[in-house]
Amino acid sequence: MTTTLPHDGTATRRPLFRQPEFRRLFMSAALARFGSHVGHLALPLVAVVTLDASPWQVGLLGGLGTAAFLVVGLPAGAWVDRMRRRPLMITADLVRAALIVSIPIAWWFDALSMPHLYAVALAAGVATVFFDVAAQSLLPRLVTRPDLTSANSALVSLDSVANITGRGLGGHLVQWLTAPVALLTEAVGLLWSAACLARLRTHEPTPEPATERTRLRRDVGEGVRHVFGHPRLRPLAVGGVLVNLFMTMLLTIAPVLLVAERGLSASVLGGFLGLGGAAGLAGAALARRISARLGSSRAIWLVGALAAPGALCLPLLAVPDRWWLATPGWLLFAMAIGVDNVLKISYRQAATPDRLAGRMNATFRFLFTGVVTVGAVSAGAVGELYGATTVLWIAAAGLATSWLAVYFSPFRKSRDLPVE
């Protein structure tokens, strides 16, 4: 039997940021994400500036950072469901901080090398997999179900702000302090994040012990079956894979098209992409209101339909001296994606029992991160054979139609989402 979530949000409850446990989680996320965005800029600069790395070495360094999601992404969900999430997150923060600190120490003693950076990127990536899966699985235990959308909106908005400010400040820190020393900012943020998590007071039930009948492969399979056997989670997975695939193609080819072929500066490209980040932030902030106005189920597919015309404007980037005509469409698309992320993450959490939360989140992470490699390689191959403009058209068409996976699903058949 199912009941329908109220769409007017009139239930009496404490404001989200007056809930101390959510405040602590939010502060932990703020510190960790700000530091990580500084690190995302500083780490490749350590390789380029300090070690004179080649483009291949820099690419390999970046690839190792996400390779962990492909290697341990699915089993991480099963492991997370066998552990308490808060201690696991604290451990992941401390491990990442120690790994990052090793870089400036090695640099100070003139012992830094590319294999060292490779090892740090890979090991820190593994810790990040466990942290991210555990964090999304812990949130539903800290806030009430009606607050999930607001909580995810706050966290998605936070990530957008951290992306903009962290990378911006990271550039100045690298210039002032050198790239290896600038990485200490990330380490400090991770240590502070761990301290905030240590103050969390939430009850986590004792996880089910692993027995012969609950082996790792079986647990992983249960999470995958939950996602692809669920009538609403399955289209979210398919649609998300398509969006990430074509968005990666767009972001991979944009520097080639705008900087190498059109002669624009890197700062112009950064500004264009930054506008998208700001629009996504605005969309995340509006997600709860849009859900209340349109209905929690209807909003999910309508927002995708709203993104489609914005995506179809993106080929205007290929018009010589008129590339800026694509800006309104880019803003519309990015804002819709900001709303979309909040609504879909909130539903995934609400539709999954706690014992499967880690495996569900790991399955989505595995799919969404794994397809990034496919998108980047595809963009390079198609661009080499047929040109950057062809890649742009393929990416735009894919982004404009990816929402159909959700349209042809149960989301279209009701105004509000059921709670199972």
C-alpha positions in Angstrom: 0.0 0.0 0.0 1.3 3.5 -0.8 0.5 7.0 0.4 1.1 10.2 -1.4 3.5 12.9 -0.2 1.8 16.2 0.5 2.8 18.8 -2.0 2.1 21.9 0.0 4.7 21.2 2.7 2.4 22.4 5.5 3.5 19.9 8.1 4.9 21.6 11.2 8.6 20.9 11.6 11.8 22.7 12.6 13.5 24.7 9.9 16.3 22.7 8.3 19.2 24.9 9.5 17.8 24.8 13.0 18.4 21.1 13.1 21.8 20.7 14.7 22.7 17.4 13.1 22.0 18.7 9.6 24.0 21.8 10.3 27.0 19.7 11.3 26.7 17.6 8.2 26.4 20.7 6.0 29.5 22.3 7.6 31.4 19.1 7.1 30.4 19.1 3.5 31.2 22.8 3.0 34.8 22.4 4.3 35.5 19.1 2.5 34.1 20.3 -0.9 35.8 23.7 -0.8 39.1 22.1 -0.1 38.6 19.5 -2.7 37.9 22.1 -5.4 41.1 23.9 -4.5 42.8 20.5 -4.8 41.3 19.8 -8.2 43.0 22.9 -9.5 46.3 22.6 -7.5 47.1 18.9 -8.1 47.5 19.0 -11.9 49.5 22.3 -11.4 51.8 20.5 -9.1 52.5 18.0 -11.9 52.8 20.6 -14.6 54.7 23.4 -12.8 56.8 21.4 -10.3 57.5 18.2 -12.2 57.2 19.4 -15.8 54.6 16.7 -16.6 53.6 15.9 -20.1 49.9 16.1 -21.3 49.7 12.3 -21.1 50.9 12.3 -17.5 48.5 15.0 -16.5 45.6 13.1 -18.2 46.7 9.9 -16.5 46.7 11.7 -13.1 43.2 13.0 -13.7 42.0 9.6 -14.8 43.3 7.9 -11.7 41.3 10.2 -9.6 38.0 8.8 -11.0 39.2 5.3 -11.7 38.4 4.3 -8.2 34.7 4.7 -9.0 35.0 2.1 -11.7 37.1 -0.3 -9.7 35.4 -0.2 -6.3 32.3 1.8 -6.9 29.8 -1.1 -6.8 31.4 -3.1 -4.0 31.8 0.1 -2.0 28.0 0.3 -1.7 27.9 -3.2 -0.2 30.6 -2.5 2.2 29.0 0.8 3.3 25.8 -1.0 4.1 27.7 -3.3 6.4 29.2 -0.4 8.4 28.1 2.6 10.3 28.3 5.6 8.0 29.6 8.4 10.3 32.8 6.6 11.4 33.5 5.5 7.8 33.2 9.2 6.7 35.5 10.4 9.4 38.1 7.7 8.5 37.9 8.7 4.8 38.5 12.4 5.6 41.5 11.5 7.8 43.0 9.2 5.1 42.5 11.8 2.4 44.1 14.5 4.5 47.1 12.3 5.3 47.6 11.5 1.6 47.4 15.2 0.5 49.8 16.3 3.2 52.4 13.8 1.9 52.7 15.9 -1.3 54.1 19.2 0.2 56.2 17.1 2.6 57.8 15.2 -0.3 58.2 18.4 -2.3 59.9 20.1 0.7 62.5 17.3 0.9 62.9 17.3 -2.9 61.5 13.7 -3.2 58.3 14.4 -5.1 57.7 12.4 -8.2 54.9 11.5 -10.6 54.4 8.0 -9.2 53.9 9.6 -5.8 51.1 11.8 -7.3 49.6 8.9 -9.1 49.5 6.9 -5.9 47.9 9.8 -4.0 45.3 10.4 -6.7 44.3 6.7 -6.8 44.2 6.2 -3.0 42.4 9.5 -2.4 39.9 8.5 -5.1 39.1 5.2 -3.2 38.6 7.1 0.0 36.3 9.6 -1.8 34.2 6.7 -3.2 33.5 5.5 0.3 32.9 9.0 1.7 30.4 10.0 -1.0 28.4 6.8 -0.9 28.3 6.9 2.9 27.3 10.7 2.9 24.3 10.2 0.6 23.3 7.2 2.6 23.5 9.0 6.0 21.4 12.0 5.0 18.0 10.3 5.2 18.8 9.4 8.8 19.5 13.0 9.8 16.4 14.8 8.3 12.8 13.9 7.9 11.4 12.7 4.6 9.6 16.0 3.8 13.0 17.8 4.4 15.0 15.6 2.0 14.4 17.9 -1.0 15.4 21.0 0.9 18.5 19.2 2.4 19.6 18.1 -1.1 19.0 21.5 -2.5 21.3 23.0 0.2 24.0 20.5 -0.5 23.8 20.8 -4.3 23.9 24.6 -4.0 26.8 24.3 -1.6 28.8 22.2 -4.2 28.2 24.9 -6.9 29.4 27.6 -4.6 32.4 25.6 -3.5 33.2 24.9 -7.2 33.2 28.6 -8.1 35.0 29.9 -5.0 37.3 27.0 -4.4 38.7 27.0 -7.9 38.9 30.8 -8.0 40.7 31.0 -4.7 42.8 28.0 -5.6 44.3 29.9 -8.5 45.4 32.7 -6.2 46.8 30.3 -3.6 48.8 28.5 -6.2 50.3 31.8 -7.3 51.0 33.0 -3.8 52.1 29.8 -2.1 53.2 27.5 -4.9 51.0 24.5 -5.9 52.3 21.9 -3.4 51.7 24.3 -0.4 48.3 25.3 -1.7 47.2 21.7 -1.3 47.4 22.1 2.5 44.2 24.1 2.1 42.5 20.9 1.1 44.1 18.9 4.0 42.9 21.5 6.5 39.4 21.4 5.1 39.3 17.6 5.3 40.5 17.6 9.0 37.9 20.2 9.9 35.3 18.2 8.1 36.2 15.1 10.2 35.9 17.2 13.4 32.4 18.3 12.4 31.4 14.7 11.7 32.7 13.6 15.0 30.2 15.9 16.7 27.2 14.3 14.9 24.8 12.6 17.2 22.6 10.2 15.2 21.5 6.6 15.9 22.7 4.2 13.3 21.4 0.6 13.6 23.9 -2.2 13.8 24.5 -3.3 10.2 23.7 -6.9 9.3 26.8 -9.1 9.6 28.2 -10.6 6.5 27.5 -14.3 6.4 28.0 -17.0 3.8 24.6 -16.2 2.4 25.3 -12.5 2.1 28.5 -12.6 0.2 29.8 -9.4 -1.5 28.8 -10.4 -5.0 25.3 -11.1 -3.9 25.1 -7.9 -2.0 26.3 -5.9 -5.0 23.8 -7.7 -7.2 21.0 -6.8 -4.8 21.8 -3.1 -5.1 21.9 -3.3 -8.9 18.6 -5.2 -9.0 17.0 -2.6 -6.7 17.9 0.2 -9.1 17.1 -1.6 -12.4 14.1 -3.5 -11.1 12.4 -0.3 -9.7 10.0 1.3 -12.1 11.1 4.8 -11.2 14.8 4.3 -10.3 15.5 2.6 -13.6 14.5 5.6 -15.9 16.5 7.9 -13.5 19.6 5.7 -14.1 19.1 5.6 -17.8 18.4 9.3 -18.1 21.4 10.2 -15.9 23.8 8.1 -17.9 22.7 9.8 -21.1 23.0 13.3 -19.6 26.5 12.5 -18.2 27.6 11.0 -21.5 26.6 13.9 -23.6 27.6 16.6 -21.1 31.1 15.1 -21.0 31.3 15.2 -24.7 30.3 18.9 -24.6 32.8 19.8 -21.9 35.6 17.8 -23.6 35.1 19.5 -27.0 34.4 23.1 -25.7 38.0 24.0 -25.2 39.0 22.7 -28.6 36.2 24.5 -30.3 36.3 27.8 -28.5 39.9 28.2 -27.6 41.9 26.3 -30.2 39.6 26.9 -33.2 37.9 30.2 -32.4 40.8 31.8 -30.6 39.0 32.8 -27.4 40.9 33.0 -24.2 40.7 30.5 -21.4 39.2 33.1 -19.2 36.3 33.6 -21.6 35.7 29.8 -21.6 35.9 29.7 -17.8 33.5 32.6 -17.6 31.0 30.9 -19.9 31.2 27.7 -17.9 31.0 29.6 -14.6 27.7 31.2 -15.7 26.4 27.7 -16.0 27.5 26.9 -12.5 25.7 30.0 -11.2 22.5 29.0 -13.1 22.7 25.6 -11.6 23.0 27.1 -8.2 19.9 29.1 -8.8 18.0 26.0 -10.0 19.0 24.0 -6.9 17.7 26.8 -4.7 14.3 26.8 -6.5 13.9 23.0 -6.6 11.6 22.7 -3.5 9.3 25.5 -4.7 9.1 24.0 -8.2 8.3 20.6 -6.7 5.6 22.1 -4.5 4.0 24.0 -7.4 4.1 21.4 -10.1 4.0 18.2 -8.0 6.9 16.1 -6.9 6.4 13.6 -9.7 5.4 15.9 -12.5 8.3 18.3 -11.8 10.9 15.6 -12.5 9.9 15.1 -16.2 8.8 18.7 -16.8 12.1 20.1 -15.8 13.8 17.7 -18.3 11.5 19.0 -21.0 12.5 22.6 -20.0 16.2 21.7 -20.4 15.7 20.5 -24.0 15.3 23.8 -25.8 18.3 25.2 -23.9 20.4 22.2 -25.1 19.3 22.8 -28.7 20.8 26.3 -28.5 24.3 25.0 -27.8 25.3 24.5 -31.4 25.3 28.3 -31.7 28.7 28.0 -30.0 30.1 27.0 -33.4 29.0 30.2 -35.1 32.1 32.4 -35.7 32.0 35.7 -33.7 28.5 34.9 -32.5 29.2 32.1 -30.1 27.7 34.2 -27.3 24.2 33.6 -28.7 24.3 30.2 -27.0 24.5 31.9 -23.6 20.7 32.1 -22.9 20.2 28.5 -23.8 23.2 27.4 -21.7 21.8 29.3 -18.7 18.3 27.7 -19.2 19.8 24.2 -19.5 22.1 24.6 -16.5 19.4 25.9 -14.3 17.1 23.0 -15.3 19.9 20.6 -14.4 20.3 22.2 -11.0 16.6 21.6 -10.3 16.8 18.1 -11.8 19.7 17.0 -9.6 18.0 18.0 -6.4 14.6 16.3 -7.2 16.1 13.1 -8.4 18.6 12.6 -5.6 15.8 13.3 -3.1 13.6 10.7 -4.7 16.4 8.1 -4.9 16.9 8.5 -1.1 13.2 8.4 -0.3 12.5 5.3 -2.4 15.3 3.2 -1.0 15.3 1.3 2.4 18.2 2.2 4.7 19.8 -1.3 4.3 20.1 -0.8 0.6 21.0 2.9 0.6 24.8 2.4 0.2 24.4 0.0 -2.7 21.8 2.2 -4.4 24.1 5.2 -4.2 27.1 3.2 -5.3 25.2 1.9 -8.3 24.3 5.4 -9.5 27.8 6.6 -8.8 29.3 3.8 -10.8 27.1 4.4 -13.8 27.4 8.2 -13.8 31.2 8.2 -13.3 31.9 5.3 -15.6 30.2 6.9 -18.5 32.4 10.0 -18.2 35.4 8.0 -19.6 33.2 6.9 -22.5 32.1 10.4 -23.2 35.6 11.9 -23.2 37.0 9.2 -25.5 34.0 9.4 -27.8 34.3 13.2 -28.1 38.0 12.9 -28.9 37.5 10.2 -31.5 34.5 11.9 -33.3 36.3 15.3 -33.1 39.4 13.8 -34.7 37.4 12.2 -37.6 34.6 14.7 -38.2 35.5 17.9 -36.4 34.6 19.6 -33.2 31.3 21.1 -34.5 30.0 17.5 -35.2 30.7 16.6 -31.6 28.9 19.7 -30.5 25.8 18.8 -32.5 25.8 15.2 -31.2 26.1 16.4 -27.6 23.3 19.0 -28.0 21.0 16.4 -29.6 21.7 13.9 -26.9 21.2 16.4 -24.1 17.9 17.6 -25.7 16.5 14.1 -25.8 17.9 12.4 -22.7 14.8 13.5 -20.7 12.6 11.1 -22.7 13.8 8.2 -20.5 11.9 9.8 -17.6 9.0 11.0 -19.8 8.1 7.4 -20.8 8.0 6.2 -17.2 5.6 6.2 -14.3 6.7 9.8 -13.4 4.4 11.1 -16.1 1.3 9.3 -14.7 0.9 11.1 -11.4 1.3 14.6 -9.9 3.1 13.5 -6.7 5.4 10.7 -5.8 4.2 7.8 -3.7 6.0 6.7 -0.6 6.4 2.9 -0.6 
